[in-house]
Amino acid sequence: MCDDSSLKLSLYAAITAFAVAIALCTVAAFLNGSFWLAYLSPALMLLTAIASGIATIALMLAVYFARKYYECMLEGLTKEEMNRDLCSGEFQNFTRNIEALVLTAGILTTTAAGIALSAWIPWIPQPAMWSLIGAMVVTAILIASLFFFWRSFKVCIIDLRA
C-alpha cells in the first residue's frame, strides 16, 4: 500500500517553517523600529532567511514524495490502463503548484537575506520587512491550499485503482 504521510509531513514542515519565519521577521521589524534595538534586526533577518530556506527544502521534498507516491500508485496497472490519462492532470496541477511555491520560497529566502544587510539601520528597511511578512503570509496560505489539490488527486487515483 502506498503511503503519503511523508508528503503531508513535508507540507506541514513548510507551513511551520514559514510561520517561524513570519514571527522572526515581525520581531525584527519591530526591533528595527527602535533606535536603540535596531542592531538586533540583522541576526533575526538571517534567522528568517534560514527558516524560509528550510521551508523551501521541505517543498522540494514534497515534490519528490508526490512523485514517489504517484509511481507507487501506478504499479501493477495493465498497459491499457497505463495508456489512459491516469489522473495526470490532477497530479501535474499539484506538482506544478508546489514547484511554483518552491521558486517563490527561494525568492523570499533571498529577500530576507538581502534585507539583513540593511537591517542594522533604524527605520530604513521597514517597508521591505513588512512587504516580506505579507508575502510570507500569502505563501503560507498557498502551501495550505496544496492539501486541497492533493485531495483531488488522491480521490482520482483511488477511484482509478478501484
C-alpha positions as CSV (number, residue, x, y, z in Angstrom):
1,M,0.0,0.0,0.0
2,C,1.3,3.4,-0.9
3,D,1.8,5.9,1.9
4,D,1.6,9.7,1.5
5,S,2.5,10.6,5.1
6,S,6.0,11.8,4.1
7,L,4.4,14.2,1.6
8,K,2.0,15.5,4.2
9,L,4.8,15.9,6.8
10,S,6.9,17.9,4.3
11,L,4.0,20.2,3.7
12,Y,3.4,20.7,7.4
13,A,7.1,21.3,7.8
14,A,7.0,24.0,5.1
15,I,4.0,25.7,6.7
16,T,5.6,25.6,10.2
17,A,8.9,26.9,8.8
18,F,7.1,29.8,7.2
19,A,5.2,30.5,10.5
20,V,8.6,30.7,12.3
21,A,10.0,32.9,9.5
22,I,6.9,35.3,9.8
23,A,7.3,35.5,13.6
24,L,11.1,36.2,13.3
25,C,10.6,38.8,10.6
26,T,7.9,40.5,12.6
27,V,10.1,40.7,15.7
28,A,12.9,42.0,13.5
29,A,10.7,44.7,12.1
30,F,9.5,45.8,15.5
31,L,13.1,45.9,16.8
32,N,14.2,47.8,13.7
33,G,11.6,50.5,14.5
34,S,13.6,51.3,17.7
35,F,16.7,53.4,17.5
36,W,18.3,51.5,20.4
37,L,17.4,47.9,19.4
38,A,17.8,48.1,15.6
39,Y,21.2,46.3,15.9
40,L,19.4,43.1,16.8
41,S,17.4,43.0,13.5
42,P,20.2,41.6,11.2
43,A,20.5,38.4,13.2
44,L,16.8,37.9,13.2
45,M,16.6,38.5,9.5
46,L,19.3,35.9,8.9
47,L,17.3,33.5,11.0
48,T,14.2,34.4,8.9
49,A,16.2,33.6,5.8
50,I,17.2,30.2,7.3
51,A,13.6,29.4,8.3
52,S,12.4,30.3,4.8
53,G,15.2,28.2,3.3
54,I,14.0,25.2,5.4
55,A,10.5,25.8,4.0
56,T,12.0,25.8,0.5
57,I,13.7,22.5,1.1
58,A,10.6,21.0,2.6
59,L,8.6,22.0,-0.5
60,M,11.3,20.4,-2.7
61,L,10.9,17.2,-0.7
62,A,7.1,17.4,-1.1
63,V,7.6,17.3,-4.9
64,Y,9.9,14.2,-4.6
65,F,7.4,12.4,-2.2
66,A,4.5,13.2,-4.5
67,R,6.3,11.7,-7.5
68,K,7.2,8.6,-5.5
69,Y,3.5,8.2,-4.4
70,Y,2.3,8.6,-8.0
71,E,4.8,5.9,-9.2
72,C,3.7,3.6,-6.4
73,M,0.0,4.0,-7.2
74,L,0.7,3.2,-10.9
75,E,2.5,-0.1,-10.1
76,G,0.6,-3.2,-11.1
77,L,-1.6,-1.5,-13.7
78,T,-2.0,-3.0,-17.1
79,K,-0.6,-1.5,-20.3
80,E,-4.1,-0.5,-21.3
81,E,-4.7,1.3,-18.0
82,M,-1.2,2.9,-18.3
83,N,-2.1,4.4,-21.7
84,R,-5.1,6.3,-20.3
85,D,-4.9,9.7,-18.6
86,L,-4.3,8.2,-15.1
87,C,-5.2,11.4,-13.2
88,S,-2.1,13.1,-14.7
89,G,-3.9,16.5,-14.9
90,E,-4.6,16.5,-11.2
91,F,-1.1,15.3,-10.5
92,Q,0.6,17.9,-12.7
93,N,-1.6,20.6,-11.2
94,F,-0.4,19.6,-7.7
95,T,3.3,19.3,-8.6
96,R,3.4,22.5,-10.7
97,N,1.8,24.4,-7.8
98,I,4.5,23.1,-5.5
99,E,7.2,23.9,-7.9
100,A,5.9,27.5,-8.2
101,L,5.9,27.8,-4.4
102,V,9.5,26.4,-4.3
103,L,10.5,29.3,-6.6
104,T,8.6,31.8,-4.5
105,A,10.0,30.5,-1.3
106,G,13.5,30.7,-2.7
107,I,12.9,34.3,-3.7
108,L,11.6,35.1,-0.2
109,T,14.7,33.4,1.3
110,T,17.0,35.6,-0.8
111,T,15.0,38.7,0.0
112,A,15.2,38.0,3.8
113,A,19.0,37.6,3.5
114,G,19.2,40.8,1.5
115,I,17.2,42.8,4.0
116,A,19.6,41.6,6.7
117,L,22.3,43.7,5.1
118,S,20.5,46.9,5.9
119,A,18.5,45.8,8.9
120,W,21.0,47.4,11.3
121,I,19.9,50.9,10.1
122,P,16.9,52.0,12.1
123,W,13.7,52.5,10.1
124,I,15.2,52.2,6.6
125,P,14.3,48.6,5.8
126,Q,10.8,48.8,7.3
127,P,8.9,48.8,4.0
128,A,10.8,45.8,2.8
129,M,10.4,43.9,6.1
130,W,6.6,44.4,6.2
131,S,6.3,43.5,2.5
132,L,8.3,40.4,3.1
133,I,6.0,39.5,6.0
134,G,2.9,39.9,3.7
135,A,4.4,37.8,1.0
136,M,5.3,35.0,3.5
137,V,1.7,35.0,4.9
138,V,0.3,34.6,1.4
139,T,2.8,31.9,0.6
140,A,2.0,30.0,3.8
141,I,-1.7,30.2,2.8
142,L,-0.9,28.9,-0.7
143,I,1.0,26.0,0.8
144,A,-2.0,25.1,3.0
145,S,-4.2,25.2,-0.2
146,L,-2.0,22.4,-1.6
147,F,-3.8,19.9,0.6
148,F,-7.0,20.5,-1.5
149,F,-5.1,19.8,-4.7
150,W,-3.6,16.7,-3.1
151,R,-7.1,15.5,-2.0
152,S,-8.4,16.0,-5.6
153,F,-5.5,13.9,-7.0
154,K,-5.8,11.3,-4.3
155,V,-9.6,10.8,-4.9
156,C,-8.9,10.5,-8.6
157,I,-6.1,7.9,-8.3
158,I,-8.0,5.9,-5.7
159,D,-11.1,5.8,-8.0
160,L,-8.8,4.6,-10.8
161,R,-7.4,1.8,-8.7
162,A,-10.8,0.6,-7.5
